[in-house]
């Protein structure tokens, strides 16, 4: 359990530092179609993530898929690992990921992650 708490705090502080950098970061406002998103994905500029991880029962579907910068993929993976560790420790949890968008962009500007149940915490990843 101490490992999970430590992992959560490391992730929390790292996300805060990245959130500050995003203010001067990329602008995805002109990525206003799925075709433009896929083009950036194929170039390796965006990365695929699942809002509900496949290992938690999420589907490999368009409704569950987001395309985001690499740092978001890394943090989402770390966050999902913390949730997985809690589940393996026997915690009963609900998990929700909600993207927020600016304008007509297909790249989310934020991703809000919420865990409720035996443990409760919320994190917002500021993307752009």
Contact map, one row per residue, 1 for C-alpha under 8 A:
11111000000000000000000000000000000000000000000000000000000000000000000000000000000001001000000000000000000000000000000000000000
11111100000000000000000000000000000000000000000000000000000000000000000000000000000000000000000000000000000000000000000000000000
11111110000000000000000000000000000000000000000000000000000000000000000000000000000000000000000000000000000000000000000000000000
11111111000000000000000000000000000000000000000000000000000000000000000000000000010011000000000000000000000000000000000000000000
11111111100000000000000000000000000000000000000000000000000000000000000000000000000000000000000000000000000000000000000000000000
01111111110000000000000000000000000000000000000000000000000000000000000000000000000000000000000000000000000000000000000000000000
00111111111000000000000000000000000000000000000000000000000000000000000000000000010000000000000000000000000000000000000000000000
00011111111100000000000000000000000000000000000000000000000000000000000000000010010000000000000000000000000000000000000000000000
00001111111110000000000000000000000000000000000000000000000000000000000000000000000000000000000000000000000000000000000000000000
00000111111111000000000000000000000000000000000000000000000000000000000000000000000000000000000000000000000000000000000000000000
00000011111111100000000000000000000000000000000000000000000000000000000000100110000000000000000000000000000000000000000000000000
00000001111111110000000000000000000000000000000000000000000000000000000000000000000000000000000000000000000000000000000000100000
00000000111111111000000000000000000000000000000000000000000000000000000000000000000000000000000000000000000000000000000000000000
00000000011111111100000000000000000000000000000000000000000000000000000000000000000000000000000000000000000000000000000000000000
00000000001111111110000000000000000000000000000000000000000000000000000000100000000000000000000000000000000000000000000000001000
00000000000111111111000000000000000000000000000000000000000000000000000000000000000000000000000000000000000000000000000000000000
00000000000011111111100000000000000000000000000000000000000000000000000000000000000000000000000000000000000000000000000000000000
00000000000001111111110000000000000000000000000000000000000000000000000000000000000000000000000000000000000000000000000000000100
00000000000000111111111000000000000000000000000000000000000000000000000000000000000000000000000000000000000000000000000000001110
00000000000000011111111000000000000000000000000000000000000000000000000000000000000000000000000000000000000000000000000000000000
00000000000000001111111110000000000000000000000000000000000000000000000000000000000000000000000000000000000000000000000000000000
00000000000000000111111111000000000000000000000000000000000000000000000000000000000000000000000000000000000000000000000000000111
00000000000000000011111110000000000000000000000000000000000000000000000000000000000000000000000000000000000000000000000000000001
00000000000000000000111111000000000000000000000000000000000000000000000000000000000000000000000000000000000000000000000000000000
00000000000000000000111111100000000000000000000000000000000000000000000000000000000000000000000000000000000000000000000000000001
00000000000000000000010111110000000000000000000000000000000000000000000000000000000000000000000000000000000000000000000000000001
00000000000000000000000011111100000000000000000000000000000000000000000000000000000000000000000000000000000000000000000000000001
00000000000000000000000001111110000000000000000000000000000000000000000000000000000000000000000000000000101000000000000000000001
00000000000000000000000000111111000000000000000000000000000000000000000000000000000000000000000000000111100000000000000000000000
00000000000000000000000000111111000000000000000000000000000000000000000000000000000000000000000000000001100000000000000000000000
00000000000000000000000000011111100110000000000000000000000000000000000000000000000000000000000000000001111000000000000000000000
00000000000000000000000000001111110110000000000000000000000000000000000000000000000000000000000000000001110000000000000000000000
00000000000000000000000000000011111110000000000000000000000000000000000000000000000000000000000000000000110000000000000000000000
00000000000000000000000000000001111111000000000000000000000000000000000000000000000000000000000000000000010000000000000000000000
00000000000000000000000000000000111111100000000000000000000000000000000000000000000000000000000000000000000000000000000000000000
00000000000000000000000000000011111111110000000000000000000000000000000000000000000000000000000000000000000000000000000000000000
00000000000000000000000000000011111111111000010000000000000000000010000000000000000000000000000000000000011000000000000000000000
00000000000000000000000000000000011111111100000000000000000000000000000000000000000000000000000000000000000000000000000000000000
00000000000000000000000000000000001111111110000000000000000000000000000000000000000000000000000000000000000000000000000000000000
00000000000000000000000000000000000111111111110000000000000000000000000000000000000000000000000000000000000000000000000000000000
00000000000000000000000000000000000011111111111100000000000000000010000000000000000000000000000000000000000000000000000000000000
00000000000000000000000000000000000001111111110000000000000000000000000000000000000000000000000000000000000000000000000000000000
00000000000000000000000000000000000000111111110000000000000000000000000000000000000000000000000000000000000000000000000000000000
00000000000000000000000000000000000000011111111000000000000000000000000000000000000000000000000000000000000000000000000000000000
00000000000000000000000000000000000000011111111000000000000000000000110000000000000000000000000000000000000000000000000000000000
00000000000000000000000000000000000010011111111100000000000000000011110000000000000000000000000000000000000000000000000000000000
00000000000000000000000000000000000000001001111110000000000000000011110010000000000000000000000000000000000000000000000000000000
00000000000000000000000000000000000000001000011111000000000000001111000010000000000000000000000000000000000000000000000000000000
00000000000000000000000000000000000000000000001111100000000000001111000010010000000000000000000000000000000000000000000000000000
00000000000000000000000000000000000000000000000111111100010100011100000000000000000000000000000000000000000000000000000000000000
00000000000000000000000000000000000000000000000011111000010000011100000000000000000000000000000111000000000000000000000000000000
00000000000000000000000000000000000000000000000001111101111000010000000000000000000000000000001110000000000000000000000000000000
00000000000000000000000000000000000000000000000001111111111000000000000000000001000000000000000000000000000000000000000000000000
00000000000000000000000000000000000000000000000001011111111100000000000000000000000000000000000000000000000000000000000000000000
00000000000000000000000000000000000000000000000000001111110000000000000000000000000000000000000000000000000000000000000000000000
00000000000000000000000000000000000000000000000000011111110000000000000000000000000000000000000000000000000000000000000000000000
00000000000000000000000000000000000000000000000000011111111000000000000000000000000000000000000000000000000000000000000000000000
00000000000000000000000000000000000000000000000001111111111100010000000000000000000000000000000000000000000000000000000000000000
00000000000000000000000000000000000000000000000000011100111110010000000000000000000000000000000000000000000000000000000000000000
00000000000000000000000000000000000000000000000001000100011111011000000000000000000000000000000000000000000000000000000000000000
00000000000000000000000000000000000000000000000000000000001111111000000000000000000000000000000000000000000000000000000000000000
00000000000000000000000000000000000000000000000000000000000111111100000000000000000000000000000000000000000000000000000000000000
00000000000000000000000000000000000000000000000000000000000011111000000000000000000000000000000000000000000000000000000000000000
00000000000000000000000000000000000000000000000001110000011111111100000000000000000000000000000000000000000000000000000000000000
00000000000000000000000000000000000000000000000111100000000111111110000000000000000000000000000000000000000000000000000000000000
00000000000000000000000000000000000000000000000111100000000001011111000000000000000000000000000000000000001100000000000000000000
00000000000000000000000000000000000010001000011110000000000000001111100000000000000000000000000000000000001100000000000000000000
00000000000000000000000000000000000000000000011110000000000000000111110110000000000000000000000000000000001100000000000000000010
00000000000000000000000000000000000000000000111000000000000000000011111110000000000000000000000000000000000000000000000000000010
00000000000000000000000000000000000000000000111000000000000000000001111111000000000000000000000000000000000000000000000000000000
00000000000000000000000000000000000000000000000000000000000000000000111111100000000000000000000000000000000000000000000000000000
00000000000000000000000000000000000000000000000000000000000000000001111111110000000000000000000000000000000000000000000000001010
00000000000000000000000000000000000000000000001110000000000000000001111111111000000000000000000000000000000000000000000000000000
00000000000000000000000000000000000000000000000000000000000000000000011111111100000000000000000000000000000000000000000000000000
00000000001000100000000000000000000000000000000000000000000000000000001111111110000000000000000000000000000000000000000000000000
00000000000000000000000000000000000000000000000010000000000000000000000111111111000000000000000000000000000000000000000000000000
00000000000000000000000000000000000000000000000000000000000000000000000011111111100000000000000000000000000000000000000000000000
00000000001000000000000000000000000000000000000000000000000000000000000001111111110000000000000000000000000000000000000000000000
00000001001000000000000000000000000000000000000000000000000000000000000000111111111000000000000000000000000000000000000000000000
00000000000000000000000000000000000000000000000000001000000000000000000000011111111100000000000000000000000000000000000000000000
00000000000000000000000000000000000000000000000000000000000000000000000000001111111110000000000000000000000000000000000000000000
00010011000000000000000000000000000000000000000000000000000000000000000000000111111111000000000000000000000000000000000000000000
00000000000000000000000000000000000000000000000000000000000000000000000000000011111111100000000000000000000000000010000000000000
00000000000000000000000000000000000000000000000000000000000000000000000000000001111111110000000000000000000000000000000000000000
00010000000000000000000000000000000000000000000000000000000000000000000000000000111111111000000000000000000000000000000000000000
10010000000000000000000000000000000000000000000000000000000000000000000000000000011111111110000000000000000000000000000000000000
00000000000000000000000000000000000000000000000000000000000000000000000000000000001111111111100000000000000000000000000000000000
00000000000000000000000000000000000000000000000000000000000000000000000000000000000111111110000000000000000000000000000000000000
10000000000000000000000000000000000000000000000000000000000000000000000000000000000011111110000000000000000000000000000000000000
00000000000000000000000000000000000000000000000000000000000000000000000000000000000001111111000000000000000000000000000000000000
00000000000000000000000000000000000000000000000000000000000000000000000000000000000001111111100000000000000000000000111000000000
00000000000000000000000000000000000000000000000000000000000000000000000000000000000000100111110000000000000000000000110000000000
00000000000000000000000000000000000000000000000000000000000000000000000000000000000000100011111000000000000000000011111000000000
00000000000000000000000000000000000000000000000000000000000000000000000000000000000000000001111100000000000000000011100000000000
00000000000000000000000000000000000000000000000000010000000000000000000000000000000000000000111110000000000000001111000000000000
00000000000000000000000000000000000000000000000000110000000000000000000000000000000000000000011111000000000000001110000000000000
00000000000000000000000000000000000000000000000000110000000000000000000000000000000000000000001111100000000000111100000000000000
00000000000000000000000000000000000000000000000000100000000000000000000000000000000000000000000111110000000000111000000000000000
00000000000000000000000000000000000000000000000000000000000000000000000000000000000000000000000011111000000111110000000000000000
00000000000000000000000000000000000000000000000000000000000000000000000000000000000000000000000001111100000111110000000000000000
00000000000000000000000000000000000000000000000000000000000000000000000000000000000000000000000000111111111111000000000000000000
00000000000000000000000000001000000000000000000000000000000000000000000000000000000000000000000000011111100110000000000000000000
00000000000000000000000000001000000000000000000000000000000000000000000000000000000000000000000000001111100000000000000000000000
00000000000000000000000000001111000000000000000000000000000000000000000000000000000000000000000000001111110000000000000000000000
00000000000000000000000000011111100000000000000000000000000000000000000000000000000000000000000000001111111100000000000000000000
00000000000000000000000000000011110010000000000000000000000000000000000000000000000000000000000000001001111100000000000000000000
00000000000000000000000000010010000010000000000000000000000000000111000000000000000000000000000000001000111110000000000000000000
00000000000000000000000000000000000000000000000000000000000000000111000000000000000000000000000000111100111111100000000000000011
00000000000000000000000000000000000000000000000000000000000000000000000000000000000000000000000000111100001111100000000000000111
00000000000000000000000000000000000000000000000000000000000000000000000000000000000000000000000000111000000111110000000000011111
00000000000000000000000000000000000000000000000000000000000000000000000000000000000000000000000011110000000111111000000000011110
00000000000000000000000000000000000000000000000000000000000000000000000000000000000000000000000011110000000001111100000001111000
00000000000000000000000000000000000000000000000000000000000000000000000000000000000000000000001111000000000000111110000001110000
00000000000000000000000000000000000000000000000000000000000000000000000000000000000000000000001110000000000000011111000111100000
00000000000000000000000000000000000000000000000000000000000000000000000000000000001000000000111100000000000000001111101111000000
00000000000000000000000000000000000000000000000000000000000000000000000000000000000000000000111000000000000000000111111110000000
00000000000000000000000000000000000000000000000000000000000000000000000000000000000000000011110000000000000000000011111100000000
00000000000000000000000000000000000000000000000000000000000000000000000000000000000000000011100000000000000000000001111100000000
00000000000000000000000000000000000000000000000000000000000000000000000000000000000000000010100000000000000000000011111110000000
00000000000000000000000000000000000000000000000000000000000000000000000000000000000000000000000000000000000000000111111111000000
00000000000000000000000000000000000000000000000000000000000000000000000000000000000000000000000000000000000000000111001111100000
00000000000000000000000000000000000000000000000000000000000000000000000000000000000000000000000000000000000000011110000111110000
00000000000100000000000000000000000000000000000000000000000000000000000000000000000000000000000000000000000000011100000011111000
00000000000000000000000000000000000000000000000000000000000000000000000000000000000000000000000000000000000001111000000001111100
00000000000000100010000000000000000000000000000000000000000000000000000100000000000000000000000000000000000001110000000000111110
00000000000000000110010000000000000000000000000000000000000000000000000000000000000000000000000000000000000011100000000000011111
00000000000000000010010000000000000000000000000000000000000000000001100100000000000000000000000000000000000111100000000000001111
00000000000000000000011011110000000000000000000000000000000000000000000000000000000000000000000000000000000111000000000000000111
